[in-house]
Amino acid sequence: MATLDEALAIALDLHTAGRTEEAEALYGRILDAVPDEPNALHLYGLLCAQGGRLEQAAELLNRAVALRPGLPEYRANLAMLHQARGNPAAAAEEYRAALRLCPDSAALAFPLAGAARQAGQGRLAMAAYRRTTLLQPDLAEPLVQAGILLRYEGRTGEAVTALRRAVRLRPDHGEAWHHLGVALQRLKSPEAPAALTHAAALLPEDATVRLNLGRAYYEAGCWDAATTALRGALALDPANDGALELLAAARRRTGGQAETMTALRRLLRLRPEAANGWYALSLAEPGALGALRRALALQPDHRNALSGLANRLRDRREIAASLRLHDRAVRLQPASAEARWNRSLARLLAGDLTGGWEDYEARWGVADFPTSPRGLPQPLWSGEGIAGQTILLHEEQGRGDAIQFVRYAPLVAARGARVLLEVGADLVPLFRGLPGVERVFARGEALPAFDWQCPLLSLPRAFATRLESVPAAVPYLTADPARAATWRGRLAGDGLTVGLVWAGNPQFAGDRERSPGLAALAPLLAVRGCRFFGLQLGPGHDEMARRTMPPSFTDLAPEIRDFADTAAIMASLDLVVSSCTAPAHLAGALGVPLWVLLSHAPDWRWLLDRADSPWYPTARLFRQPRPGDWATAVDEVAAALAEHAARS
C-alpha cells in the first residue's frame, strides 16, 4: 500500500499531466484519510481553481494556509484566488504576508503592487513597485506601472522619470512610450509628440495612442500633423468622439471648413446629447446661434457656450441680452479670466466704463491674449498716491492702443510722478515730446530703477474714467515741426487733401470684419475736388498692385519710415479717412479731422449708435448699417466728402 507522500506524488503527477478527474479522486481519498493534510488541501484547491470552482478552492486554500501559515507559496496562491474572485484588498493582504516571509522576492512584490492598485491602495502599490525595482532593477514593467500610477495621481514629473527609465530598459514597450508621451504633454514638453509617435509605431492598432498624438500636435500648434494623427485614430475607431471633436478643431484652424463640418456632424449623430459637440459646431458657424442655444439647452451651465452666445449677441448689438449671459458665465466661474474678459468688452461697448475697466484687468489670464504679461516685480499702479516716485508705463496690444491711451501719461506726471514710457521702437520718435514723460524707451532697452509699473490700458481704471470724464483734450501728440514743414510744402496745392487707410493688421482677430479694403473705397476716389494720399502700410498696401489708381491718388507709403512720418503727413492734410486701425488713433490724437469707417459690430472703444467719439473730438464715425455692408457706409462718406470739398 502506498504511503501518504507516495499518494500525493501520484496525484500531483496526474494533475500536471492534465488527468484532472483521476487527480481529484486521489486528492479526495487522501483527505478522507487525513483531513488536515495541508499539501493535499493546497493542491486540491489549485485544481478546483483551475476548473473554475472558486468557492471550493477558497475553502481548501484557506484551510491549507491556516495549517501552514509560514509557507509563502500557499499565501501567494490564495492571493491569486482572491483576485480571481474580485477581492483585490484580500489579495494584497496575502501578498504582503507572503512578502514578509520572503522579503527578497520580486515575484511577490510585483503582484502585490497590482493588487494594491486594484484595491485603491495607491501608497502600498507605489511602495511595492519601488521594492520590485530595487530587487530587480533591470525589469521594465514595474517602472511602467509605477509611471502610470504616478501619472494618474497627478505626480507627472515623477511619472516621466519612471517612464523614461522604463523605455531605456525596454525601447519596444509601446504602453510605456504612450504614457510617457501623455505625461510629457501634461508638462507641455516639446518631446511629447516624439514619444507618442514611438508609441503609435509600436501599437499600430491602438486608436487612443493616435488620439493623444493628435492632441499633442494640436496643443503644439501643428495643425496638419494633428489632422493626420486624428484621421489615423478615426480609421481605427470611426466612432471615437474625442478624435472627431479634435479633428474638427484642427481643421477649423487650417481652413478645412468641409472636413470640420463633416467631423462635427458625425460626432453629433453619435452623441446628439453632447453639449461640447454643439459648442464646437458653433465655432464652425461664426454667425449662427442655433448650435449655441442647443448646447445650453443640454447643459445650462456650459460657460463657454454662455460666453459664446453672449459674444454673438454683442456682435448683433443685442447688448442687454449679451450682458445677462455674460453675468451668468461669471457667476458660474468667478475666477475665469475668459468670462470676465468677454464681459468687459460688452460692458465697455455699452458705455459701462467703470465695470468694464474692472473686468478688463482679467485679460492677462486669457489663454490666447495677444500680449504676454511683463512679469515685472514692481506693483501695479491703480491710482494710489505717487508723488515723488518713479513709474514705468508700458505698451501692450496694438500700436493703436498705445496711441489712444498714452494720453494718460501726462496725467500721471501731474500727480507728481517721474514717468518713464516703454513702447515699440517705431513709436519712440512720436512719443518723445509727450509732456511730463521724462524718457521714452524702446522695448528691449535697459531700464533704470522704478517704483511702480502700469500697462497703458490699465490707466483708465487707475483714473476711474467714465464716459463723461474721458481725457479728450487734443492734440496730445504733435508732429515733428521740421518733418511737418517739409510735408506741408510737398502737399500744397488746390483741392481738399485726404489721407486714406483701408486695412489693419491681418493678424488681429476680427480684422477681416473691420477692414473695408481698397476696392470698397472706390466711390471716395471719384469725388471731385479732392487729392488723395495713401497712408496704408503693411499687407493692405499690396492691394494697390491689383488696381489702377486715379491721377488724384498718390501713394506715400514708400516714404513712411515710422509713426512720426505718418504724423507729419497727417498734420499737413485736411482730413484723414481710415478704417479702425492705428492711423485712425494717430489722426485723432493729433487733432486732425478724422472720419472712421466702422463695422456693424465695432470695437468697444467706438461705442454704439453715435457719430462722434468721446476719445477723439475731431472724429466723425460712419457705421455699417448691416454686417458686411461697406457700400452704404462708404457712400455716406463719399456724399459727406463731396459736400466738404464743395465748401473748401
VEXDREN-2710 file (C-alpha; in Angstrom, 1 decimal):
% VEXDREN-2710
k/r/px/py/pz
1/MET/0.0/0.0/0.0
2/ALA/1.4/3.5/-1.0
3/THR/2.4/5.9/1.7
4/LEU/0.8/9.4/2.1
5/ASP/3.8/11.0/0.3
6/GLU/3.7/8.5/-2.5
7/ALA/0.0/9.0/-2.9
8/LEU/0.5/12.8/-3.1
9/ALA/3.2/12.4/-5.7
10/ILE/1.0/10.2/-7.8
11/ALA/-1.9/12.7/-7.5
12/LEU/0.4/15.6/-8.5
13/ASP/1.7/13.7/-11.5
14/LEU/-1.8/13.0/-12.6
15/HIS/-2.7/16.7/-12.0
16/THR/0.3/18.1/-14.0
17/ALA/-0.4/15.6/-16.8
18/GLY/-3.9/17.0/-17.2
19/ARG/-5.7/13.9/-15.9
20/THR/-7.7/16.1/-13.5
21/GLU/-10.5/13.7/-12.7
22/GLU/-8.1/11.0/-11.6
23/ALA/-6.1/13.5/-9.6
24/GLU/-9.2/14.9/-7.9
25/ALA/-10.3/11.4/-7.0
26/LEU/-7.0/10.7/-5.4
27/TYR/-6.8/14.0/-3.6
28/GLY/-10.3/13.2/-2.2
29/ARG/-9.2/9.8/-0.9
30/ILE/-6.1/11.3/0.7
31/LEU/-8.2/13.9/2.5
32/ASP/-10.7/11.3/3.6
33/ALA/-7.8/9.5/5.2
34/VAL/-6.0/12.6/6.6
35/PRO/-8.5/15.6/6.5
36/ASP/-5.9/18.1/7.6
37/GLU/-3.1/17.2/5.2
38/PRO/-2.0/20.7/4.1
39/ASN/-0.3/19.7/0.8
40/ALA/-3.3/17.8/-0.4
41/LEU/-5.6/20.8/0.6
42/HIS/-3.3/23.2/-1.3
43/LEU/-3.0/21.1/-4.4
44/TYR/-6.7/20.1/-4.5
45/GLY/-7.6/23.8/-4.0
46/LEU/-5.4/24.7/-7.1
47/LEU/-7.1/22.0/-9.1
48/CYS/-10.6/23.4/-8.2
49/ALA/-9.5/26.9/-9.1
50/GLN/-8.3/25.8/-12.4
51/GLY/-11.7/24.2/-13.0
52/GLY/-13.5/27.4/-12.1
53/ARG/-14.8/26.2/-8.8
54/LEU/-13.6/29.2/-6.9
55/GLU/-15.7/28.9/-3.7
56/GLN/-14.5/25.3/-3.2
57/ALA/-10.9/26.4/-4.0
58/ALA/-11.1/29.2/-1.5
59/GLU/-12.2/26.9/1.3
60/LEU/-9.4/24.4/0.6
61/LEU/-6.7/27.1/0.3
62/ASN/-7.8/28.9/3.4
63/ARG/-7.5/25.6/5.4
64/ALA/-4.1/25.0/3.9
65/VAL/-2.8/28.4/4.9
66/ALA/-4.3/28.1/8.4
67/LEU/-2.4/24.8/8.8
68/ARG/0.9/26.1/7.3
69/PRO/0.9/30.0/7.7
70/GLY/4.6/30.2/7.1
71/LEU/4.6/29.0/3.5
72/PRO/4.8/32.0/1.1
73/GLU/3.7/29.7/-1.8
74/TYR/0.4/29.0/-0.1
75/ARG/-0.3/32.6/0.6
76/ALA/0.7/33.7/-2.9
77/ASN/-1.7/31.2/-4.5
78/LEU/-4.5/32.2/-2.1
79/ALA/-3.8/35.9/-3.1
80/MET/-4.3/35.0/-6.8
81/LEU/-7.5/33.3/-5.9
82/HIS/-8.8/36.4/-4.1
83/GLN/-8.0/38.4/-7.1
84/ALA/-9.8/36.0/-9.4
85/ARG/-12.8/36.3/-7.0
86/GLY/-12.8/40.1/-7.3
87/ASN/-11.3/40.9/-3.9
88/PRO/-8.0/42.7/-4.5
89/ALA/-7.8/44.0/-0.9
90/ALA/-7.7/40.5/0.5
91/ALA/-5.2/39.6/-2.3
92/ALA/-3.0/42.4/-1.2
93/GLU/-3.1/41.2/2.4
94/GLU/-2.0/37.7/1.4
95/TYR/0.8/39.0/-0.9
96/ARG/2.0/41.3/1.9
97/ALA/2.1/38.2/4.3
98/ALA/4.0/36.2/1.7
99/LEU/6.4/39.0/1.1
100/ARG/7.1/39.3/4.8
101/LEU/8.1/35.6/4.7
102/CYS/10.2/36.1/1.6
103/PRO/11.3/39.7/1.5
104/ASP/13.7/39.5/-1.4
105/SER/11.1/38.1/-3.9
106/ALA/10.4/40.5/-6.8
107/ALA/7.9/37.8/-7.9
108/LEU/5.8/38.6/-4.8
109/ALA/6.4/42.4/-4.7
110/PHE/5.2/43.0/-8.2
111/PRO/1.8/41.2/-7.9
112/LEU/1.3/42.9/-4.5
113/ALA/1.6/46.3/-6.3
114/GLY/-1.0/45.3/-8.9
115/ALA/-3.5/44.0/-6.2
116/ALA/-3.0/47.1/-4.0
117/ARG/-3.5/49.3/-7.1
118/GLN/-6.7/47.5/-7.9
119/ALA/-7.9/47.9/-4.3
120/GLY/-7.2/51.7/-4.5
121/GLN/-4.3/51.5/-2.1
122/GLY/-2.0/53.8/-4.1
123/ARG/0.7/54.3/-1.4
124/LEU/1.1/50.5/-0.9
125/ALA/1.1/49.9/-4.6
126/MET/3.8/52.5/-5.2
127/ALA/5.9/51.1/-2.4
128/ALA/5.6/47.6/-3.9
129/TYR/6.6/48.8/-7.4
130/ARG/9.6/50.6/-5.9
131/ARG/10.6/47.5/-4.0
132/THR/10.3/45.4/-7.1
133/THR/12.6/47.8/-8.9
134/LEU/15.1/47.7/-6.2
135/LEU/15.0/43.9/-6.1
136/GLN/15.2/43.6/-9.9
137/PRO/16.5/46.9/-11.4
138/ASP/16.6/45.6/-15.0
139/LEU/12.9/44.9/-15.1
140/ALA/10.9/47.5/-17.1
141/GLU/7.4/46.5/-16.2
142/PRO/7.3/47.7/-12.6
143/LEU/8.7/51.1/-13.8
144/VAL/6.0/51.2/-16.4
145/GLN/3.2/50.5/-13.9
146/ALA/4.7/52.9/-11.4
147/GLY/4.8/55.6/-14.0
148/ILE/1.2/55.0/-15.0
149/LEU/0.1/55.2/-11.3
150/LEU/2.1/58.4/-10.7
151/ARG/0.5/59.9/-13.8
152/TYR/-3.0/59.1/-12.6
153/GLU/-2.1/60.6/-9.2
154/GLY/-1.1/63.8/-10.9
155/ARG/2.6/63.4/-10.0
156/THR/3.6/64.0/-13.6
157/GLY/7.2/64.8/-13.2
158/GLU/7.9/61.6/-11.2
159/ALA/5.9/59.7/-13.8
160/VAL/8.1/61.0/-16.6
161/THR/11.3/59.9/-14.6
162/ALA/10.0/56.4/-14.1
163/LEU/8.7/56.0/-17.7
164/ARG/12.0/57.3/-19.2
165/ARG/13.8/54.6/-17.2
166/ALA/11.3/52.0/-18.5
167/VAL/11.8/52.9/-22.2
168/ARG/15.6/52.8/-21.7
169/LEU/15.2/49.2/-20.5
170/ARG/12.5/48.3/-23.0
171/PRO/12.7/50.5/-26.1
172/ASP/9.9/48.3/-27.6
173/HIS/7.4/48.9/-24.8
174/GLY/4.6/50.7/-26.6
175/GLU/2.5/51.3/-23.4
176/ALA/5.4/52.9/-21.7
177/TRP/6.0/55.3/-24.7
178/HIS/2.3/56.1/-24.7
179/HIS/2.1/57.1/-21.1
180/LEU/5.4/58.9/-21.3
181/GLY/4.1/60.9/-24.2
182/VAL/0.9/61.8/-22.3
183/ALA/2.9/62.8/-19.2
184/LEU/5.2/65.0/-21.3
185/GLN/2.1/66.5/-22.9
186/ARG/0.8/67.4/-19.5
187/LEU/4.1/69.2/-18.8
188/LYS/3.8/71.0/-22.2
189/SER/7.1/69.4/-23.2
190/PRO/8.0/69.6/-26.9
191/GLU/9.2/66.0/-26.6
192/ALA/5.6/64.7/-26.3
193/PRO/4.8/64.2/-30.0
194/ALA/8.1/62.2/-30.5
195/ALA/7.2/59.9/-27.6
196/LEU/3.7/59.4/-28.8
197/THR/5.0/58.8/-32.4
198/HIS/7.1/55.9/-30.9
199/ALA/4.0/54.6/-29.2
200/ALA/2.0/54.7/-32.4
201/ALA/4.6/52.8/-34.3
202/LEU/4.7/50.1/-31.6
203/LEU/0.9/50.0/-31.1
204/PRO/-0.4/50.3/-34.6
205/GLU/-4.0/49.2/-33.7
206/ASP/-4.5/51.5/-30.8
207/ALA/-6.8/54.4/-31.6
208/THR/-6.2/56.1/-28.2
209/VAL/-2.5/56.5/-28.9
210/ARG/-3.3/58.3/-32.2
211/LEU/-5.9/60.4/-30.4
212/ASN/-3.3/61.5/-27.9
213/LEU/-0.7/62.1/-30.6
214/GLY/-3.2/64.3/-32.4
215/ARG/-3.9/66.2/-29.1
216/ALA/-0.1/66.7/-28.5
217/TYR/0.3/68.1/-32.0
218/TYR/-2.8/70.3/-31.6
219/GLU/-1.5/71.8/-28.4
220/ALA/1.8/72.4/-30.1
221/GLY/0.1/74.3/-32.9
222/CYS/1.0/71.7/-35.5
223/TRP/-2.5/71.6/-37.1
224/ASP/-1.6/69.5/-40.1
225/ALA/0.3/66.8/-38.1
226/ALA/-2.6/66.8/-35.7
227/THR/-5.0/66.2/-38.5
228/THR/-3.0/63.2/-39.8
229/ALA/-2.9/61.6/-36.4
230/LEU/-6.6/62.1/-35.8
231/ARG/-7.5/60.7/-39.1
232/GLY/-5.5/57.6/-38.2
233/ALA/-7.4/57.3/-34.9
234/LEU/-10.7/57.5/-36.7
235/ALA/-9.6/54.9/-39.3
236/LEU/-9.2/52.5/-36.3
237/ASP/-12.2/53.7/-34.4
238/PRO/-14.7/55.6/-36.6
239/ALA/-17.0/56.3/-33.6
240/ASN/-14.2/57.9/-31.5
241/ASP/-16.0/61.1/-30.4
242/GLY/-12.9/62.7/-28.9
243/ALA/-11.0/62.3/-32.2
244/LEU/-13.9/63.7/-34.1
245/GLU/-14.1/66.8/-31.9
246/LEU/-10.4/67.4/-32.0
247/LEU/-10.2/66.8/-35.8
248/ALA/-12.9/69.4/-36.3
249/ALA/-10.9/71.9/-34.2
250/ALA/-7.7/71.2/-36.1
251/ARG/-9.3/71.5/-39.5
252/ARG/-11.0/74.7/-38.4
253/ARG/-7.6/76.1/-37.7
254/THR/-6.4/75.3/-41.2
255/GLY/-9.5/76.5/-43.0
256/GLY/-10.8/73.0/-43.7
257/GLN/-14.4/74.0/-43.3
258/ALA/-15.9/71.0/-45.1
259/GLU/-14.0/68.4/-43.1
260/THR/-14.7/70.4/-39.9
261/MET/-18.4/70.2/-40.5
262/THR/-18.3/66.6/-41.6
263/ALA/-16.5/65.6/-38.4
264/LEU/-18.9/67.6/-36.2
265/ARG/-22.0/66.2/-37.9
266/ARG/-20.6/62.7/-37.4
267/LEU/-19.9/63.5/-33.7
268/LEU/-23.4/64.8/-33.1
269/ARG/-25.0/61.8/-34.9
270/LEU/-23.1/59.6/-32.4
271/ARG/-23.8/61.8/-29.4
272/PRO/-26.6/64.2/-30.0
273/GLU/-26.7/65.0/-26.3
274/ALA/-23.1/66.2/-26.3
275/ALA/-23.1/69.9/-25.3
276/ASN/-19.4/70.2/-26.2
277/GLY/-20.1/68.9/-29.7
278/TRP/-22.8/71.6/-30.3
279/TYR/-20.4/74.2/-28.9
280/ALA/-17.7/73.1/-31.3
281/LEU/-20.2/73.2/-34.1
282/SER/-20.9/76.8/-33.2
283/LEU/-17.3/77.7/-33.7
284/ALA/-17.5/76.4/-37.3
285/GLU/-20.7/78.5/-37.8
286/PRO/-19.5/82.0/-36.9
287/GLY/-22.8/83.8/-37.3
288/ALA/-25.3/81.2/-36.2
289/LEU/-26.9/81.0/-32.8
290/GLY/-28.7/77.6/-33.1
291/ALA/-25.8/75.4/-32.0
292/LEU/-25.0/77.5/-29.0
293/ARG/-28.6/77.5/-27.9
294/ARG/-28.7/73.7/-28.3
295/ALA/-25.5/73.4/-26.2
296/LEU/-27.1/75.5/-23.5
297/ALA/-30.4/73.6/-23.6
298/LEU/-28.4/70.4/-23.0
299/GLN/-26.1/72.0/-20.4
300/PRO/-27.3/75.3/-19.0
301/ASP/-24.1/75.9/-17.1
302/HIS/-21.8/75.4/-20.1
303/ARG/-19.7/78.5/-19.6
304/ASN/-18.0/78.5/-23.0
305/ALA/-21.4/78.3/-24.7
306/LEU/-22.8/81.1/-22.5
307/SER/-19.8/83.3/-23.3
308/GLY/-20.0/82.3/-27.0
309/LEU/-23.7/83.2/-27.3
310/ALA/-23.2/86.4/-25.3
311/ASN/-20.4/87.4/-27.7
312/ARG/-22.5/86.7/-30.7
313/LEU/-25.4/88.7/-29.2
314/ARG/-23.0/91.5/-28.6
315/ASP/-21.9/91.4/-32.2
316/ARG/-25.6/91.6/-33.2
317/ARG/-25.8/94.7/-30.9
318/GLU/-28.2/92.9/-28.5
319/ILE/-26.2/94.3/-25.6
320/ALA/-28.8/93.8/-22.8
321/ALA/-29.2/90.1/-23.6
322/SER/-25.4/89.7/-24.1
323/LEU/-24.7/91.2/-20.7
324/ARG/-27.2/88.9/-18.9
325/LEU/-25.5/85.8/-20.4
326/HIS/-22.0/87.2/-19.5
327/ASP/-23.2/87.8/-15.9
328/ARG/-24.3/84.1/-15.8
329/ALA/-21.0/82.9/-17.1
330/VAL/-19.1/85.0/-14.5
331/ARG/-21.4/83.7/-11.7
332/LEU/-20.7/80.1/-12.7
333/GLN/-16.9/80.7/-12.7
334/PRO/-16.0/83.8/-10.9
335/ALA/-12.3/83.0/-11.3
336/SER/-12.5/82.6/-15.1
337/ALA/-10.4/85.2/-16.8
338/GLU/-12.1/84.4/-20.2
339/ALA/-15.5/85.0/-18.7
340/ARG/-14.6/88.3/-17.2
341/TRP/-12.6/89.4/-20.3
342/ASN/-15.6/88.7/-22.5
343/ARG/-17.9/90.6/-20.2
344/SER/-15.5/93.6/-20.2
345/LEU/-15.8/94.0/-23.9
346/ALA/-19.6/94.1/-23.8
347/ARG/-19.6/96.4/-20.8
348/LEU/-17.2/98.8/-22.5
349/LEU/-19.1/98.7/-25.8
350/ALA/-22.3/99.6/-23.8
351/GLY/-20.6/102.5/-22.2
352/ASP/-20.3/101.0/-18.7
353/LEU/-16.6/102.0/-18.4
354/THR/-16.5/101.5/-14.6
355/GLY/-17.5/97.9/-14.7
356/GLY/-15.7/97.4/-18.0
357/TRP/-12.3/98.5/-16.7
358/GLU/-12.5/96.2/-13.7
359/ASP/-13.3/93.2/-15.9
360/TYR/-10.6/94.3/-18.4
361/GLU/-7.9/93.5/-15.8
362/ALA/-8.7/89.8/-16.3
363/ARG/-7.1/90.0/-19.8
364/TRP/-3.7/88.7/-18.6
365/GLY/-5.2/85.4/-17.6
366/VAL/-6.8/84.8/-21.1
367/ALA/-5.1/81.9/-22.9
368/ASP/-5.0/83.4/-26.3
369/PHE/-4.5/87.0/-25.3
370/PRO/-2.2/88.7/-27.8
371/THR/0.2/90.3/-25.3
372/SER/2.1/88.4/-22.6
373/PRO/2.3/89.8/-19.1
374/ARG/5.6/91.6/-18.5
375/GLY/6.2/89.8/-15.2
376/LEU/7.6/93.0/-13.6
377/PRO/8.2/92.7/-9.9
378/GLN/7.1/96.3/-9.2
379/PRO/3.5/96.7/-8.1
380/LEU/0.7/97.6/-10.5
381/TRP/-0.3/101.3/-10.0
382/SER/-4.0/101.6/-9.5
383/GLY/-4.3/105.3/-8.7
384/GLU/-2.5/105.4/-5.3
385/GLY/-0.6/108.5/-4.3
386/ILE/2.6/108.5/-6.3
387/ALA/4.2/111.9/-5.8
388/GLY/7.9/111.8/-5.8
389/GLN/8.1/108.2/-7.1
390/THR/9.0/106.7/-10.5
391/ILE/6.6/104.7/-12.6
392/LEU/7.1/102.8/-15.8
393/LEU/4.2/102.9/-18.3
394/HIS/4.5/100.2/-20.9
395/GLU/2.8/99.4/-24.2
396/GLU/0.6/96.4/-24.7
397/GLN/-1.5/95.0/-27.5
398/GLY/-1.5/97.1/-30.8
399/ARG/0.0/100.3/-31.7
400/GLY/-3.4/102.0/-31.9
401/ASP/-4.0/101.1/-28.2
402/ALA/-0.7/102.7/-27.3
403/ILE/-1.5/105.9/-29.2
404/GLN/-5.0/106.1/-27.7
405/PHE/-4.0/105.5/-24.1
406/VAL/-0.7/107.3/-23.9
407/ARG/-2.9/110.4/-23.3
408/TYR/-2.8/109.4/-19.6
409/ALA/1.0/109.7/-19.3
410/PRO/0.9/113.5/-18.7
411/LEU/-1.9/112.9/-16.2
412/VAL/0.3/110.5/-14.2
413/ALA/3.1/113.1/-14.3
414/ALA/0.6/115.7/-13.0
415/ARG/0.2/113.5/-9.9
416/GLY/3.9/114.3/-9.1
417/ALA/5.4/111.1/-10.5
418/ARG/8.5/110.7/-12.5
419/VAL/7.2/109.0/-15.7
420/LEU/9.1/106.5/-17.9
421/LEU/7.5/105.2/-21.0
422/GLU/8.4/101.9/-22.8
423/VAL/6.9/101.3/-26.3
424/GLY/7.8/99.7/-29.6
425/ALA/10.8/101.3/-31.4
426/ASP/8.6/102.7/-34.2
427/LEU/6.6/104.7/-31.6
428/VAL/9.6/106.2/-29.8
429/PRO/10.1/109.3/-32.1
430/LEU/6.4/110.0/-32.0
431/PHE/6.1/109.9/-28.2
432/ARG/9.4/111.5/-27.4
433/GLY/8.0/115.0/-26.9
434/LEU/5.0/113.9/-24.7
435/PRO/4.6/116.4/-21.8
436/GLY/5.6/115.0/-18.5
437/VAL/7.4/112.0/-19.8
438/GLU/11.0/112.0/-18.7
439/ARG/12.2/109.4/-21.2
440/VAL/10.8/107.1/-23.8
441/PHE/12.4/103.7/-24.1
442/ALA/12.2/101.2/-27.0
443/ARG/11.1/97.7/-25.8
444/GLY/14.2/95.8/-25.0
445/GLU/16.3/98.7/-23.9
446/ALA/17.8/98.6/-20.4
447/LEU/15.5/100.4/-17.9
448/PRO/16.5/102.4/-14.8
449/ALA/15.1/101.7/-11.4
450/PHE/11.4/102.5/-10.9
451/ASP/8.9/102.0/-8.1
452/TRP/5.6/101.3/-9.9
453/GLN/4.5/99.9/-13.3
454/CYS/1.3/100.1/-15.3
455/PRO/0.3/98.8/-18.7
456/LEU/-1.2/101.6/-20.8
457/LEU/-4.6/100.0/-20.9
458/SER/-4.8/99.8/-17.2
459/LEU/-4.6/103.6/-16.8
460/PRO/-8.3/104.3/-17.5
461/ARG/-9.1/102.1/-14.5
462/ALA/-6.5/103.9/-12.3
463/PHE/-8.1/107.2/-13.2
464/ALA/-11.7/105.8/-12.7
465/THR/-12.5/107.0/-16.2
466/ARG/-16.2/107.3/-17.1
467/LEU/-17.7/108.5/-20.4
468/GLU/-18.1/112.0/-19.1
469/SER/-14.5/112.1/-17.7
470/VAL/-12.6/110.8/-20.7
471/PRO/-9.4/112.9/-21.0
472/ALA/-10.1/114.1/-24.6
473/ALA/-8.1/117.3/-24.9
474/VAL/-6.4/117.2/-28.3
475/PRO/-3.9/117.3/-29.7
476/TYR/-2.0/115.4/-27.0
477/LEU/0.5/114.3/-29.7
478/THR/2.3/116.6/-32.1
479/ALA/4.1/116.1/-35.3
480/ASP/7.8/116.9/-35.5
481/PRO/7.9/120.6/-36.7
482/ALA/10.6/120.1/-39.3
483/ARG/9.1/117.0/-40.8
484/ALA/5.6/118.6/-40.8
485/ALA/7.0/121.8/-42.6
486/THR/8.6/119.6/-45.3
487/TRP/5.3/117.7/-45.9
488/ARG/3.2/120.9/-45.9
489/GLY/5.4/122.2/-48.8
490/ARG/5.1/119.0/-50.7
491/LEU/1.4/118.6/-50.3
492/ALA/0.5/122.2/-51.0
493/GLY/-1.9/122.7/-53.9
494/ASP/-5.5/123.0/-54.9
495/GLY/-8.3/120.9/-53.6
496/LEU/-9.1/119.1/-50.4
497/THR/-6.2/116.8/-49.2
498/VAL/-7.4/113.5/-47.8
499/GLY/-5.3/110.7/-46.3
500/LEU/-6.6/107.2/-46.8
501/VAL/-6.1/104.0/-44.8
502/TRP/-8.2/100.9/-45.6
503/ALA/-6.8/97.9/-43.7
504/GLY/-5.4/96.9/-40.3
505/ASN/-3.1/94.2/-39.2
506/PRO/-4.5/90.9/-40.7
507/GLN/-3.1/89.0/-37.7
508/PHE/-5.5/90.8/-35.5
509/ALA/-8.7/88.8/-34.7
510/GLY/-11.6/90.3/-36.5
511/ASP/-9.5/92.3/-38.9
512/ARG/-11.5/90.9/-41.9
513/GLU/-14.6/92.5/-40.5
514/ARG/-13.1/95.8/-39.5
515/SER/-11.1/96.5/-42.7
516/PRO/-13.1/97.5/-45.8
517/GLY/-10.1/97.1/-48.2
518/LEU/-9.1/99.4/-51.1
519/ALA/-11.7/98.3/-53.5
520/ALA/-14.5/99.4/-51.2
521/LEU/-13.2/102.9/-51.2
522/ALA/-13.6/103.4/-55.0
523/PRO/-16.6/105.8/-54.5
524/LEU/-14.4/108.1/-52.5
525/LEU/-11.7/108.3/-55.2
526/ALA/-14.4/109.5/-57.6
527/VAL/-15.2/112.6/-55.6
528/ARG/-14.1/115.7/-57.4
529/GLY/-12.1/118.5/-55.8
530/CYS/-10.0/116.1/-53.7
531/ARG/-6.4/114.9/-53.8
532/PHE/-6.0/111.6/-52.1
533/PHE/-2.8/110.3/-50.3
534/GLY/-2.3/106.7/-49.5
535/LEU/-1.0/106.2/-45.9
536/GLN/-1.6/102.5/-45.9
537/LEU/1.3/100.3/-44.8
538/GLY/1.6/96.5/-44.2
539/PRO/-0.1/93.7/-46.1
540/GLY/-3.1/96.0/-47.0
541/HIS/-0.7/98.0/-49.2
542/ASP/-0.4/95.0/-51.6
543/GLU/-4.0/95.7/-52.8
544/MET/-2.7/98.6/-54.8
545/ALA/-0.8/96.2/-57.2
546/ARG/-4.2/94.8/-58.3
547/ARG/-5.8/98.1/-59.0
548/THR/-5.3/101.1/-61.4
549/MET/-5.4/104.2/-59.2
550/PRO/-6.7/107.5/-60.5
551/PRO/-4.4/110.6/-61.1
552/SER/-5.9/112.2/-57.9
553/PHE/-4.2/109.5/-55.8
554/THR/-0.6/109.5/-54.6
555/ASP/0.9/106.6/-52.7
556/LEU/3.1/107.9/-49.8
557/ALA/3.8/104.5/-48.2
558/PRO/7.3/104.2/-49.6
559/GLU/8.3/107.4/-47.8
560/ILE/6.9/106.5/-44.4
561/ARG/9.5/105.1/-42.1
562/ASP/7.7/105.3/-38.7
563/PHE/4.7/106.8/-37.0
564/ALA/6.4/110.2/-36.7
565/ASP/6.5/110.4/-40.5
566/THR/2.8/109.5/-40.7
567/ALA/2.1/112.2/-38.0
568/ALA/3.9/114.8/-40.1
569/ILE/1.9/113.9/-43.2
570/MET/-1.4/113.9/-41.3
571/ALA/-0.6/117.3/-39.8
572/SER/-0.4/118.6/-43.4
573/LEU/-3.7/117.1/-44.5
574/ASP/-7.2/118.5/-44.4
575/LEU/-8.8/115.1/-43.5
576/VAL/-7.9/111.5/-42.7
577/VAL/-10.4/108.7/-43.7
578/SER/-9.4/105.5/-42.0
579/SER/-10.7/102.1/-41.0
580/CYS/-10.4/101.0/-37.3
581/THR/-6.7/100.8/-37.1
582/ALA/-3.7/102.6/-35.6
583/PRO/-3.5/105.5/-38.1
584/ALA/-7.1/106.5/-37.1
585/HIS/-5.9/106.8/-33.5
586/LEU/-2.9/108.8/-34.6
587/ALA/-5.1/111.3/-36.5
588/GLY/-7.4/111.6/-33.5
589/ALA/-4.5/112.2/-31.1
590/LEU/-3.1/114.9/-33.4
591/GLY/-6.5/116.6/-33.5
592/VAL/-6.6/116.2/-37.3
593/PRO/-10.1/115.9/-38.8
594/LEU/-10.8/112.2/-38.9
595/TRP/-13.5/110.1/-40.4
596/VAL/-13.6/106.5/-39.3
597/LEU/-15.3/103.6/-41.2
598/LEU/-16.7/101.1/-38.7
599/SER/-18.1/97.6/-39.0
600/HIS/-21.6/96.9/-37.8
601/ALA/-20.2/95.4/-34.6
602/PRO/-17.3/97.8/-33.9
603/ASP/-14.5/97.6/-31.4
604/TRP/-15.7/98.6/-27.9
605/ARG/-13.9/102.0/-27.9
606/TRP/-16.2/103.3/-30.6
607/LEU/-19.4/102.5/-28.6
608/LEU/-22.7/102.2/-30.4
609/ASP/-25.1/104.3/-32.3
610/ARG/-23.2/107.6/-32.2
611/ALA/-21.4/109.6/-34.9
612/ASP/-18.9/111.1/-32.5
613/SER/-16.2/109.7/-30.2
614/PRO/-15.6/110.8/-26.6
615/TRP/-12.0/109.9/-27.1
616/TYR/-11.4/112.0/-30.2
617/PRO/-13.3/115.3/-30.6
618/THR/-12.3/115.7/-34.2
619/ALA/-13.6/112.2/-35.2
620/ARG/-16.8/111.5/-37.2
621/LEU/-17.9/107.9/-37.3
622/PHE/-19.5/106.2/-40.3
623/ARG/-21.0/102.8/-39.4
624/GLN/-22.1/99.8/-41.4
625/PRO/-25.9/99.6/-41.2
626/ARG/-25.7/95.8/-41.6
627/PRO/-22.9/93.3/-41.2
628/GLY/-20.6/93.4/-44.2
629/ASP/-22.3/96.4/-45.8
630/TRP/-19.4/98.6/-46.5
631/ALA/-21.0/100.0/-49.6
632/THR/-23.6/102.0/-47.7
633/ALA/-21.1/103.3/-45.2
634/VAL/-18.7/104.3/-48.0
635/ASP/-21.5/106.0/-49.9
636/GLU/-22.2/108.1/-46.9
637/VAL/-18.6/109.1/-46.6
638/ALA/-18.4/109.9/-50.3
639/ALA/-21.5/112.2/-50.0
640/ALA/-20.1/113.9/-47.0
641/LEU/-16.7/114.3/-48.7
642/ALA/-18.3/115.8/-51.8
643/GLU/-20.1/118.3/-49.6
644/HIS/-16.9/119.1/-47.8
645/ALA/-15.0/119.6/-51.0
646/ALA/-17.6/121.9/-52.4
647/ARG/-17.3/124.1/-49.3
648/SER/-13.5/124.2/-49.4
END
